[in-house]
Amino acid sequence: MAALVAGVQYGLTSHGQFNENKSLIFVKLTDSAIRAIEEYLKNKVSQFLINFI
């Protein structure tokens, strides 16, 4: 599970062109939301591998 450590300063860099029309929004996800996203991505990769073979 992904987690940020308290007391550590984090930054964000942008590679490529930055468009001023875009907004950056930080959100704090619940544990269940993070697990749901991780499960979705795991299934997506598995499905890709099944279709690739």
Secondary structure by P-SEA (a helix, b strand, c coil): cccccccccccccccccccccbbbbbbbbcaaaaaaaaaaaaaaaaaaaaaac
